[in-house]
Amino acid sequence: MMSQGRTILIIDDNPGDIRLTEEILKSSKFDSKLVAILNGDNAIAYLNKALENKTLPNLIILDLNLPRMNGIEVLEIIKSDSVLKLLPVVILTSSEADYDIQKSYQNHANLYLTKPVDFDEYFKVVTNIEKFWFSIAKLPY
């Protein structure tokens, strides 16, 4: 069964990765809307407004290397809120550092993935994230 009208929030300061993710999602069987935010401060502001308006995304894809507020700080804020903490957060970042992996899971990331540099691998990763969260996993919203 196809899910309609799912929203994915991507928080990433790399416009190239955002555009690539958007193109991949356009070609998928899911009707996913992508909302892109380029830094941590704006991401938290967006989520607070979405909370007020009851328009929360269904999934968050979060990079760790962000300006103004890094991804771990964003994750801490999301997972400390009684409602936002229910949103699945997938860390998709270039970092393979053990510290970043540990900190992400300590702050309740739902999944940690390293961004592939190869286009075909990146395509598979994004497609599989969407497929898993929107057709296999049961989500609270």
DAJO-V196492 format. One line per field, one symbol per residue. phi: phi as a letter, one per 30 degrees, with the letter a starting at -180 (. if undefined). A space follows every 50 residues. Layout:
# DAJO-V196492
phi=???
This chain:
# DAJO-V196492
phi=.dccidcccccacceddddddddddddddcccccccbcadeddddddddd dddhbdddaccbdddbdibdddddeededccdcdddddbcdbbddcdeed ddddddciddabbcddddedddeddddddddddcbcdccdb
